Amino acid sequence: MVNTFDRYASVVFAAIGIAVFMYIQNIEIATAGSTIGPKELPAFLSVVLIILSLANLYTAIKSKKPAKQEKLEYKKFFIIFVALVLYAILIEPLGYVISTFLFLLVGFQTMEKGEYLKSALIAAAFAGGIYYLYVEIALGVLPPLPF
């Protein structure tokens, strides 16, 4: 079967996105001094996940060429998984910007070695830019820098 993994993964991720979106709608949270509460970002991300999953499913169904048999890269998966767990643990003590920068840097270097400066600049721009947009513009709350 053509692109079987993409089809199943798309359906699973779309279901996860729908479940998260429905769960978030039932949460009652008071926002203290913030115009954006803890529900908005997960709701937005779940909608993005649903849209991207459906787009990937459509592409997998319409694809005419057979899927290539690629080897699974377990080492890269476990490195990124460990980095994600460490990110979740360190986001409070290190703050959003530092922990996000480190996570992205590890992720970029795991997927493609080399070009450290380029990876560091992209990770720093993303972490700093999202922090600025969310905290300064949207008046949301993210863990601050530790100093």
DSSP file (Angstrom, degrees, kcal/mol; ACC not computed):
  #  RESIDUE AA STRUCTURE BP1 BP2  ACC     N-H-->O    O-->H-N    N-H-->O    O-->H-N    TCO  KAPPA ALPHA  PHI   PSI    X-CA   Y-CA   Z-CA
    1    1 A M    >         0   0    0      0, 0.0     3,-0.7     0, 0.0     2,-0.4   0.000 360.0 360.0 360.0 141.7    0.0    0.0    0.0
    2    2 A V  T 3   -     0   0    0      1,-0.2    61,-0.1     2,-0.1    63,-0.0  -0.586 360.0 -14.4 -79.8 127.9    1.3    3.5   -0.9
    3    3 A N  T 3> S+     0   0    0     -2,-0.4     4,-1.9     1,-0.1    -1,-0.2   0.846  77.1 160.9  53.3  43.3    2.2    5.8    2.0
    4    4 A T  H <> S+     0   0    0     -3,-0.7     4,-2.5     1,-0.2     5,-0.2   0.905  70.5  52.1 -61.4 -44.1    0.5    3.6    4.7
    5    5 A F  H  > S+     0   0    0      1,-0.2     4,-3.0     2,-0.2     5,-0.3   0.922 108.5  50.7 -61.6 -44.1    2.5    5.2    7.5
    6    6 A D  H  > S+     0   0    0      1,-0.2     4,-2.3     2,-0.2    -1,-0.2   0.889 110.5  50.3 -61.0 -39.4    1.6    8.7    6.5
    7    7 A R  H  X S+     0   0    0     -4,-1.9     4,-2.0     2,-0.2    -2,-0.2   0.954 114.7  41.6 -64.6 -49.7   -2.1    7.8    6.3
    8    8 A Y  H  X S+     0   0    0     -4,-2.5     4,-2.5     1,-0.2    -2,-0.2   0.918 115.4  50.3 -65.1 -42.9   -2.2    6.2    9.7
    9    9 A A  H  X S+     0   0    0     -4,-3.0     4,-2.8    -5,-0.2     5,-0.2   0.898 109.5  51.9 -62.5 -40.2    0.0    8.9   11.3
   10   10 A S  H  X S+     0   0    0     -4,-2.3     4,-2.3    -5,-0.3    -1,-0.2   0.913 110.7  47.1 -62.7 -43.4   -2.3   11.6    9.9
   11   11 A V  H  X S+     0   0    0     -4,-2.0     4,-2.2     2,-0.2    -2,-0.2   0.915 113.6  48.3 -65.3 -42.4   -5.4   10.1   11.2
   12   12 A V  H  X S+     0   0    0     -4,-2.5     4,-2.4     2,-0.2    -2,-0.2   0.934 113.8  45.8 -64.0 -46.3   -3.8    9.6   14.7
   13   13 A F  H  X S+     0   0    0     -4,-2.8     4,-2.5     2,-0.2    -1,-0.2   0.869 111.8  51.6 -68.0 -35.6   -2.5   13.2   14.8
   14   14 A A  H  X S+     0   0    0     -4,-2.3     4,-2.4    -5,-0.2    -1,-0.2   0.914 110.8  49.1 -64.2 -41.6   -5.8   14.6   13.6
   15   15 A A  H  X S+     0   0    0     -4,-2.2     4,-2.6     2,-0.2    -2,-0.2   0.903 111.1  49.6 -63.7 -41.1   -7.6   12.6   16.4
   16   16 A I  H  X S+     0   0    0     -4,-2.4     4,-2.8     2,-0.2     5,-0.2   0.924 110.7  50.5 -63.1 -43.7   -5.2   13.8   19.0
   17   17 A G  H  X S+     0   0    0     -4,-2.5     4,-2.4     2,-0.2    -2,-0.2   0.910 112.2  46.4 -60.5 -43.4   -5.7   17.4   17.8
   18   18 A I  H  X S+     0   0    0     -4,-2.4     4,-2.5     2,-0.2    -2,-0.2   0.917 113.2  49.5 -65.4 -43.3   -9.5   17.0   18.0
   19   19 A A  H  X S+     0   0    0     -4,-2.6     4,-2.4     2,-0.2    -2,-0.2   0.917 112.5  47.0 -63.2 -43.6   -9.3   15.4   21.5
   20   20 A V  H  X S+     0   0    0     -4,-2.8     4,-2.6     2,-0.2    -1,-0.2   0.928 112.3  50.0 -64.2 -44.5   -7.0   18.2   22.8
   21   21 A F  H  X S+     0   0    0     -4,-2.4     4,-1.4    -5,-0.2    -2,-0.2   0.916 113.1  46.0 -60.8 -43.5   -9.2   20.9   21.3
   22   22 A M  H  X S+     0   0    0     -4,-2.5     4,-0.6     1,-0.2    -1,-0.2   0.895 112.9  50.2 -66.9 -39.4  -12.3   19.4   22.9
   23   23 A Y  H >< S+     0   0    0     -4,-2.4     3,-1.1     1,-0.2     4,-0.3   0.905 107.7  53.4 -64.5 -41.6  -10.6   18.9   26.2
   24   24 A I  H >< S+     0   0    0     -4,-2.6     3,-1.4     1,-0.3    -1,-0.2   0.841 100.1  61.7 -64.3 -33.5   -9.4   22.5   26.3
   25   25 A Q  H 3< S+     0   0    0     -4,-1.4    -1,-0.3     1,-0.3    -2,-0.2   0.744 101.8  53.0 -65.8 -21.9  -12.9   23.8   25.8
   26   26 A N  T << S+     0   0    0     -3,-1.1     2,-0.4    -4,-0.6    -1,-0.3   0.468  85.7 103.6 -92.0  -2.6  -14.0   22.2   29.0
   27   27 A I    <   -     0   0    0     -3,-1.4     2,-0.7    -4,-0.3    12,-0.0  -0.668  57.2-155.3 -85.4 131.4  -11.3   23.8   31.2
   28   28 A E        +     0   0    0     -2,-0.4     2,-0.4     2,-0.0    -2,-0.0  -0.925  25.0 165.0-105.1 112.6  -12.3   26.7   33.4
   29   29 A I        -     0   0    0     -2,-0.7     2,-0.5     2,-0.0    10,-0.1  -0.994  30.1-141.5-132.8 131.6   -9.3   28.9   34.1
   30   30 A A        -     0   0    0     -2,-0.4     2,-0.6     7,-0.0    -2,-0.0  -0.784  18.1-140.9 -88.8 131.4   -9.1   32.4   35.5
   31   31 A T        -     0   0    0     -2,-0.5     2,-0.9     3,-0.1     6,-0.1  -0.835   8.9-150.4 -95.4 124.1   -6.5   34.6   33.9
   32   32 A A  S    S-     0   0    0     -2,-0.6     3,-0.1     1,-0.2    -2,-0.0  -0.803  75.7 -28.1 -97.0 100.1   -4.7   36.8   36.4
   33   33 A G  S    S+     0   0    0     -2,-0.9     2,-0.4     1,-0.2    -1,-0.2   0.657 112.3 110.2  74.2  16.2   -3.6   40.0   34.7
   34   34 A S        -     0   0    0      1,-0.1    -1,-0.2   107,-0.0   106,-0.2  -0.981  56.2-156.6-127.5 135.2   -3.2   38.3   31.3
   35   35 A T  S    S+     0   0    0    104,-0.7     2,-0.6    -2,-0.4   105,-0.1   0.760  90.2  54.9 -78.8 -23.4   -5.4   38.9   28.2
   36   36 A I  S    S-     0   0    0    103,-0.5   105,-0.3   102,-0.2    -1,-0.2  -0.948  78.5-162.8-111.1 120.9   -4.3   35.4   26.9
   37   37 A G    >>  -     0   0    0     -2,-0.6     3,-0.7   103,-0.1     4,-0.6  -0.238  39.3 -88.1 -91.7-175.8   -4.9   32.6   29.2
   38   38 A P  T 34 S+     0   0    0      0, 0.0    -1,-0.1     0, 0.0    -2,-0.0   0.515 119.4  63.3 -73.4  -3.5   -3.5   29.1   29.2
   39   39 A K  T 3> S+     0   0    0      2,-0.1     4,-1.9     3,-0.1     5,-0.2   0.789  89.7  64.7 -88.2 -29.2   -6.3   27.8   26.9
   40   40 A E  H <> S+     0   0    0     -3,-0.7     4,-2.7     2,-0.2     5,-0.2   0.924  99.9  46.1 -67.5 -48.9   -5.6   29.9   23.8
   41   41 A L  H  X S+     0   0    0     -4,-0.6     4,-2.8     1,-0.2     5,-0.2   0.940 115.0  45.9 -64.9 -47.4   -2.2   28.6   22.7
   42   42 A P  H  > S+     0   0    0      0, 0.0     4,-2.2     0, 0.0    -1,-0.2   0.881 113.5  51.4 -61.8 -34.6   -3.0   24.9   23.1
   43   43 A A  H  X S+     0   0    0     -4,-1.9     4,-1.9     2,-0.2    -2,-0.2   0.936 111.8  46.3 -65.3 -45.2   -6.3   25.5   21.2
   44   44 A F  H  X S+     0   0    0     -4,-2.7     4,-2.3     1,-0.2    -1,-0.2   0.932 113.7  48.3 -61.2 -46.6   -4.5   27.3   18.4
   45   45 A L  H  X S+     0   0    0     -4,-2.8     4,-2.5     1,-0.2    -1,-0.2   0.856 109.0  53.4 -65.4 -34.9   -1.8   24.5   18.2
   46   46 A S  H  X S+     0   0    0     -4,-2.2     4,-2.2    -5,-0.2    -1,-0.2   0.889 109.0  49.1 -67.8 -36.8   -4.5   21.8   18.2
   47   47 A V  H  X S+     0   0    0     -4,-1.9     4,-2.5     2,-0.2    -2,-0.2   0.914 111.4  49.4 -65.9 -42.2   -6.2   23.5   15.2
   48   48 A V  H  X S+     0   0    0     -4,-2.3     4,-2.8     1,-0.2     5,-0.3   0.918 110.3  51.5 -61.2 -42.9   -2.9   23.8   13.4
   49   49 A L  H  X S+     0   0    0     -4,-2.5     4,-2.3     1,-0.2    -2,-0.2   0.905 110.5  48.3 -60.7 -42.5   -2.2   20.1   14.1
   50   50 A I  H  X S+     0   0    0     -4,-2.2     4,-2.4     2,-0.2    -2,-0.2   0.933 113.2  46.9 -63.8 -46.2   -5.6   19.1   12.7
   51   51 A I  H  X S+     0   0    0     -4,-2.5     4,-2.2     1,-0.2    -2,-0.2   0.932 114.7  45.8 -62.9 -46.9   -5.1   21.2    9.6
   52   52 A L  H  X S+     0   0    0     -4,-2.8     4,-2.4     1,-0.2    -1,-0.2   0.872 112.3  51.9 -66.3 -35.9   -1.6   19.9    8.9
   53   53 A S  H  X S+     0   0    0     -4,-2.3     4,-2.5    -5,-0.3    -1,-0.2   0.915 111.0  46.8 -65.5 -42.6   -2.7   16.3    9.6
   54   54 A L  H  X S+     0   0    0     -4,-2.4     4,-2.4     2,-0.2    -2,-0.2   0.880 111.8  50.9 -67.7 -36.6   -5.6   16.6    7.1
   55   55 A A  H  X S+     0   0    0     -4,-2.2     4,-2.3     2,-0.2    -2,-0.2   0.907 111.9  47.6 -65.2 -41.2   -3.3   18.2    4.5
   56   56 A N  H  X S+     0   0    0     -4,-2.4     4,-2.6     2,-0.2    -2,-0.2   0.896 111.2  51.1 -66.6 -39.5   -0.8   15.3    5.0
   57   57 A L  H  X S+     0   0    0     -4,-2.5     4,-2.3     2,-0.2    -2,-0.2   0.923 110.3  49.2 -62.3 -44.5   -3.6   12.7    4.7
   58   58 A Y  H  X S+     0   0    0     -4,-2.4     4,-2.3     1,-0.2    -2,-0.2   0.919 112.5  47.9 -60.5 -44.6   -4.8   14.3    1.5
   59   59 A T  H  X S+     0   0    0     -4,-2.3     4,-1.2     1,-0.2    -2,-0.2   0.902 111.6  50.0 -64.0 -41.6   -1.3   14.3    0.1
   60   60 A A  H  < S+     0   0    0     -4,-2.6    -1,-0.2     1,-0.2    -2,-0.2   0.875 112.7  46.9 -66.0 -37.0   -0.7   10.7    1.1
   61   61 A I  H  < S+     0   0    0     -4,-2.3    -2,-0.2     1,-0.2    -1,-0.2   0.898 115.0  45.3 -71.3 -40.1   -4.0    9.6   -0.5
   62   62 A K  H  < S+     0   0    0     -4,-2.3    -1,-0.2    -5,-0.2    -2,-0.2   0.631  86.8 111.8 -79.1 -14.1   -3.4   11.5   -3.8
   63   63 A S     <  -     0   0    0     -4,-1.2   -61,-0.1    -5,-0.2     4,-0.1  -0.404  44.0-173.6 -66.8 132.1    0.3   10.4   -4.1
   64   64 A K        +     0   0    0     -2,-0.1    -1,-0.1     2,-0.1    -4,-0.0   0.680  57.4  85.9 -98.6 -22.9    0.8    8.0   -7.1
   65   65 A K  S    S-     0   0    0      1,-0.1     3,-0.1   -63,-0.0   -62,-0.1  -0.568  86.6-104.8 -84.7 146.1    4.4    7.0   -6.5
   66   66 A P        -     0   0    0      0, 0.0     2,-0.1     0, 0.0   -64,-0.1  -0.313  39.5-101.2 -67.6 149.0    5.1    4.1   -4.2
   67   67 A A        -     0   0    0    -66,-0.2     2,-0.2     1,-0.1   -63,-0.0  -0.442  35.4-119.8 -70.1 139.5    6.5    4.9   -0.7
   68   68 A K        -     0   0    0     -2,-0.1     2,-1.0    -3,-0.1    -1,-0.1  -0.561  21.3-121.0 -77.8 143.7   10.2    4.4   -0.3
   69   69 A Q        -     0   0    0     -2,-0.2     2,-0.3     2,-0.0    -1,-0.1  -0.765  41.3-179.9 -85.9 105.1   11.3    1.9    2.3
   70   70 A E        -     0   0    0     -2,-1.0     2,-0.2     1,-0.0    -3,-0.0  -0.821  28.8-114.6-108.7 147.0   13.4    4.0    4.7
   71   71 A K        -     0   0    0     -2,-0.3     2,-0.3     1,-0.1    -1,-0.0  -0.556  32.4-115.9 -77.8 142.8   15.1    2.7    7.8
   72   72 A L        -     0   0    0     -2,-0.2     2,-1.1     1,-0.1     3,-0.2  -0.603  18.6-140.5 -78.3 137.0   13.8    4.1   11.0
   73   73 A E     >  +     0   0    0     -2,-0.3     4,-1.8     1,-0.2     5,-0.1  -0.738  27.9 170.3-103.2  86.0   16.4    6.1   12.9
   74   74 A Y  H  > S+     0   0    0     -2,-1.1     4,-2.7     1,-0.2     5,-0.2   0.848  73.3  59.7 -65.7 -35.9   15.8    5.1   16.5
   75   75 A K  H  > S+     0   0    0      1,-0.2     4,-2.1     2,-0.2    -1,-0.2   0.932 107.9  44.7 -60.8 -46.7   19.0    6.9   17.8
   76   76 A K  H  > S+     0   0    0      1,-0.2     4,-2.3     2,-0.2     5,-0.2   0.899 112.3  53.4 -63.8 -40.7   17.7   10.3   16.5
   77   77 A F  H  X S+     0   0    0     -4,-1.8     4,-2.5     1,-0.2    -2,-0.2   0.938 110.9  45.1 -59.9 -47.4   14.3    9.6   17.9
   78   78 A F  H  X S+     0   0    0     -4,-2.7     4,-2.6     2,-0.2     5,-0.2   0.859 110.7  53.8 -68.8 -34.9   15.6    8.9   21.4
   79   79 A I  H  X S+     0   0    0     -4,-2.1     4,-2.2    -5,-0.2    -1,-0.2   0.940 113.6  42.2 -62.5 -46.1   17.9   11.9   21.4
   80   80 A I  H  X S+     0   0    0     -4,-2.3     4,-2.3     2,-0.2    -2,-0.2   0.875 113.3  53.4 -69.7 -36.2   15.0   14.2   20.6
   81   81 A F  H  X S+     0   0    0     -4,-2.5     4,-2.2    -5,-0.2    -2,-0.2   0.932 111.1  45.5 -62.5 -45.8   12.7   12.4   23.0
   82   82 A V  H  X S+     0   0    0     -4,-2.6     4,-2.6     1,-0.2     5,-0.2   0.900 112.1  52.3 -63.6 -41.1   15.3   12.8   25.9
   83   83 A A  H  X S+     0   0    0     -4,-2.2     4,-2.3    -5,-0.2    -1,-0.2   0.885 109.0  50.6 -62.2 -38.0   15.8   16.5   24.8
   84   84 A L  H  X S+     0   0    0     -4,-2.3     4,-2.2     2,-0.2    -2,-0.2   0.904 110.3  48.6 -66.3 -41.8   12.0   17.0   25.0
   85   85 A V  H  X S+     0   0    0     -4,-2.2     4,-1.9     2,-0.2    -2,-0.2   0.926 113.2  47.5 -63.6 -44.2   11.8   15.4   28.5
   86   86 A L  H  X S+     0   0    0     -4,-2.6     4,-2.8     1,-0.2    -2,-0.2   0.878 109.1  55.1 -63.7 -37.1   14.7   17.6   29.7
   87   87 A Y  H  X S+     0   0    0     -4,-2.3     4,-1.2     1,-0.2    -2,-0.2   0.927 108.2  47.9 -59.6 -46.2   12.9   20.6   28.1
   88   88 A A  H  < S+     0   0    0     -4,-2.2     4,-0.3     1,-0.2    -1,-0.2   0.864 115.7  44.9 -64.3 -35.6    9.8   20.0   30.1
   89   89 A I  H  < S+     0   0    0     -4,-1.9     3,-0.4     1,-0.2    -2,-0.2   0.882 118.7  41.2 -74.0 -38.9   11.8   19.6   33.3
   90   90 A L  H  X S+     0   0    0     -4,-2.8     4,-2.4     1,-0.2     5,-0.5   0.473  86.8  90.6 -93.0  -2.8   14.0   22.6   32.7
   91   91 A I  H  X S+     0   0    0     -4,-1.2     4,-1.1     1,-0.2    -1,-0.2   0.876  91.8  44.2 -65.8 -35.5   11.5   25.1   31.4
   92   92 A E  H  4 S+     0   0    0     -3,-0.4    -1,-0.2    -4,-0.3    -2,-0.1   0.962 119.0  38.9 -72.9 -51.9   10.7   26.5   34.9
   93   93 A P  H  4 S+     0   0    0      0, 0.0    -2,-0.2     0, 0.0    -1,-0.1   0.882 128.6  32.0 -69.5 -34.9   14.2   26.8   36.3
   94   94 A L  H  < S-     0   0    0     -4,-2.4     4,-0.5     1,-0.2    -3,-0.2   0.672 109.2-125.0 -94.0 -17.7   15.9   28.0   33.1
   95   95 A G     X  -     0   0    0     -4,-1.1     4,-1.8    -5,-0.5     5,-0.3  -0.097  29.7 -74.8  89.9 164.6   13.0   30.0   31.7
   96   96 A Y  H  > S+     0   0    0     47,-2.6     4,-2.6     1,-0.2     5,-0.3   0.923 124.1  50.4 -64.4 -47.5   11.3   29.7   28.3
   97   97 A V  H  > S+     0   0    0     46,-0.4     4,-2.3     1,-0.2    -1,-0.2   0.932 114.8  40.2 -63.7 -49.4   14.0   31.4   26.2
   98   98 A I  H  > S+     0   0    0     -4,-0.5     4,-2.5     2,-0.2     5,-0.2   0.937 118.8  45.5 -67.4 -46.7   17.0   29.4   27.4
   99   99 A S  H  X S+     0   0    0     -4,-1.8     4,-2.4     2,-0.2    -2,-0.2   0.893 115.0  47.5 -66.8 -38.4   15.3   26.0   27.5
  100  100 A T  H  X S+     0   0    0     -4,-2.6     4,-2.7    -5,-0.3     5,-0.2   0.916 111.5  51.4 -66.9 -42.6   13.6   26.5   24.1
  101  101 A F  H  X S+     0   0    0     -4,-2.3     4,-2.4    -5,-0.3    -2,-0.2   0.936 112.6  45.4 -57.8 -47.7   16.9   27.6   22.6
  102  102 A L  H  X S+     0   0    0     -4,-2.5     4,-2.4     2,-0.2     5,-0.2   0.909 113.1  50.0 -65.1 -42.1   18.7   24.6   24.0
  103  103 A F  H  X S+     0   0    0     -4,-2.4     4,-2.5     1,-0.2    -2,-0.2   0.935 113.2  45.6 -61.8 -46.5   16.0   22.2   22.8
  104  104 A L  H  X S+     0   0    0     -4,-2.7     4,-3.1     2,-0.2     5,-0.2   0.895 111.3  52.6 -65.2 -39.3   15.9   23.6   19.3
  105  105 A L  H  X S+     0   0    0     -4,-2.4     4,-2.3    -5,-0.2    -1,-0.2   0.927 111.7  45.7 -62.5 -44.7   19.7   23.6   19.1
  106  106 A V  H  X S+     0   0    0     -4,-2.4     4,-2.0     2,-0.2    -2,-0.2   0.918 114.4  49.3 -63.1 -43.2   19.8   19.9   20.1
  107  107 A G  H  X S+     0   0    0     -4,-2.5     4,-2.2    -5,-0.2    -2,-0.2   0.924 111.7  47.6 -62.6 -45.9   17.0   19.1   17.7
  108  108 A F  H  X S+     0   0    0     -4,-3.1     4,-2.3     1,-0.2    -1,-0.2   0.922 114.7  45.8 -62.0 -43.8   18.6   20.9   14.7
  109  109 A Q  H  < S+     0   0    0     -4,-2.3    -1,-0.2    -5,-0.2    -2,-0.2   0.799 110.6  53.9 -72.6 -27.7   22.0   19.2   15.4
  110  110 A T  H  < S+     0   0    0     -4,-2.0     3,-0.2    -5,-0.2    -1,-0.2   0.911 113.3  42.3 -69.4 -41.9   20.4   15.8   15.8
  111  111 A M  H  < S+     0   0    0     -4,-2.2     2,-0.3     1,-0.3    -2,-0.2   0.865 135.5   7.9 -74.3 -35.9   18.6   16.1   12.4
  112  112 A E  S  < S-     0   0    0     -4,-2.3    -1,-0.3    -5,-0.2    -2,-0.1  -0.852  76.5-140.7-152.1 110.8   21.5   17.6   10.6
  113  113 A K        +     0   0    0     -2,-0.3     2,-0.1    -3,-0.2    -3,-0.1  -0.284  62.2  31.9 -69.6 153.6   25.0   17.9   12.0
  114  114 A G        +     0   0    0      1,-0.0     5,-0.1    -5,-0.0    -2,-0.1  -0.267  69.2  85.4  95.2 178.9   27.1   21.0   11.3
  115  115 A E     >  +     0   0    0      3,-0.1     4,-2.3     1,-0.1     5,-0.2   0.936  48.6 171.6  49.3  56.8   26.4   24.6   10.7
  116  116 A Y  H  > S+     0   0    0      1,-0.2     4,-2.8     2,-0.2     5,-0.2   0.882  72.0  52.3 -63.2 -40.7   26.4   25.4   14.4
  117  117 A L  H  > S+     0   0    0      2,-0.2     4,-2.6     1,-0.2    -1,-0.2   0.923 110.4  47.7 -64.4 -44.2   26.2   29.1   14.0
  118  118 A K  H  > S+     0   0    0      2,-0.2     4,-2.3     1,-0.2     5,-0.2   0.924 113.8  47.6 -62.0 -44.9   23.2   28.9   11.7
  119  119 A S  H  X S+     0   0    0     -4,-2.3     4,-2.5     1,-0.2    -2,-0.2   0.913 113.0  48.7 -62.3 -43.0   21.4   26.5   14.0
  120  120 A A  H  X S+     0   0    0     -4,-2.8     4,-2.6     2,-0.2    -2,-0.2   0.898 111.5  49.2 -65.7 -40.5   22.2   28.7   17.0
  121  121 A L  H  X S+     0   0    0     -4,-2.6     4,-2.5     2,-0.2    -2,-0.2   0.915 113.4  45.7 -66.0 -42.4   20.9   31.9   15.2
  122  122 A I  H  X S+     0   0    0     -4,-2.3     4,-2.5     2,-0.2     5,-0.2   0.926 114.6  48.1 -66.2 -44.0   17.7   30.2   14.1
  123  123 A A  H  X S+     0   0    0     -4,-2.5     4,-2.6    -5,-0.2     5,-0.2   0.913 114.4  46.3 -62.9 -42.8   17.1   28.8   17.6
  124  124 A A  H  X S+     0   0    0     -4,-2.6     4,-2.7     2,-0.2     5,-0.3   0.913 113.1  49.0 -66.7 -42.6   17.8   32.1   19.3
  125  125 A A  H  X S+     0   0    0     -4,-2.5     4,-2.4    -5,-0.2     5,-0.2   0.910 114.6  45.4 -64.2 -41.6   15.6   34.0   16.9
  126  126 A F  H  X S+     0   0    0     -4,-2.5     4,-2.7    -5,-0.2     5,-0.3   0.961 116.2  43.9 -66.3 -50.9   12.7   31.6   17.3
  127  127 A A  H  X S+     0   0    0     -4,-2.6     4,-2.0    -5,-0.2    -2,-0.2   0.936 120.4  41.0 -62.0 -47.3   12.9   31.4   21.1
  128  128 A G  H  X S+     0   0    0     -4,-2.7     4,-2.6    -5,-0.2    -1,-0.2   0.899 115.8  50.4 -67.7 -40.6   13.4   35.2   21.5
  129  129 A G  H  X S+     0   0    0     -4,-2.4     4,-2.8    -5,-0.3     5,-0.2   0.919 112.0  45.4 -65.4 -44.6   10.8   36.1   18.9
  130  130 A I  H  X S+     0   0    0     -4,-2.7     4,-2.8    -5,-0.2     5,-0.3   0.910 113.4  51.0 -65.4 -41.2    8.1   33.8   20.3
  131  131 A Y  H  X>S+     0   0    0     -4,-2.0     4,-2.9    -5,-0.3     5,-0.6   0.944 112.7  46.0 -60.1 -47.2    8.8   35.1   23.8
  132  132 A Y  I  X>S+     0   0    0     -4,-2.6     4,-1.8     1,-0.2     5,-1.5   0.944 115.4  45.7 -61.8 -48.9    8.6   38.7   22.7
  133  133 A L  I  <>S+     0   0    0     -4,-2.8     5,-2.4     3,-0.2     4,-0.3   0.919 119.7  39.8 -61.1 -44.6    5.4   38.1   20.6
  134  134 A Y  I  <5S+     0   0    0     -4,-2.8     6,-3.2    -5,-0.2    -2,-0.2   0.914 126.8  30.6 -75.0 -42.7    3.6   36.1   23.3
  135  135 A V  I  <5S+     0   0    0     -4,-2.9     4,-0.2    -5,-0.3    -3,-0.2   0.924 130.3  30.0 -85.4 -46.6    4.7   38.1   26.4
  136  136 A E  I  <<S+     0   0    0     -4,-1.8    -3,-0.2    -5,-0.6    -2,-0.1   0.896 131.4  28.5 -83.8 -41.9    5.1   41.7   25.2
  137  137 A I  I   <S+     0   0    0     -5,-1.5    -3,-0.2    -4,-0.3    -4,-0.1   0.940 131.9  31.4 -86.3 -52.3    2.6   41.9   22.3
  138  138 A A  S   <S-     0   0    0     -5,-2.4  -102,-0.2    -6,-0.2  -103,-0.2   0.529  98.6-130.7 -86.6  -5.3   -0.1   39.3   23.4
  139  139 A L        +     0   0    0     -6,-0.2  -104,-0.7    -4,-0.2  -103,-0.5   0.826  55.1 148.0  58.8  35.4    0.4   40.0   27.1
  140  140 A G        -     0   0    0     -6,-3.2     2,-0.5  -106,-0.2    -1,-0.1  -0.253  47.0-112.7 -86.0-178.4    0.7   36.2   27.9
  141  141 A V        +     0   0    0   -105,-0.3    -6,-0.0    -2,-0.1  -107,-0.0  -0.981  36.8 163.5-125.6 125.0    2.8   34.6   30.6
  142  142 A L        -     0   0    0     -2,-0.5   -11,-0.0   -11,-0.1     0, 0.0  -0.936  53.2 -80.8-130.0 155.8    5.8   32.4   30.0
  143  143 A P        -     0   0    0      0, 0.0   -47,-2.6     0, 0.0   -46,-0.4  -0.382  55.5-133.9 -58.3 127.6    8.5   31.4   32.4
  144  144 A P        -     0   0    0      0, 0.0    -3,-0.0     0, 0.0     0, 0.0  -0.151  30.5 -74.7 -78.1 174.8   11.0   34.3   32.5
  145  145 A L        -     0   0    0    -50,-0.2   -50,-0.2     1,-0.1   -51,-0.1  -0.377  42.6-122.3 -64.0 148.6   14.8   34.2   32.4
  146  146 A P              0   0    0      0, 0.0    -1,-0.1     0, 0.0   -51,-0.1   0.618 360.0 360.0 -74.0 -10.1   16.4   33.0   35.6
  147  147 A F              0   0    0      0, 0.0    -2,-0.0     0, 0.0     0, 0.0   0.420 360.0 360.0-116.8 360.0   18.4   36.2   36.1
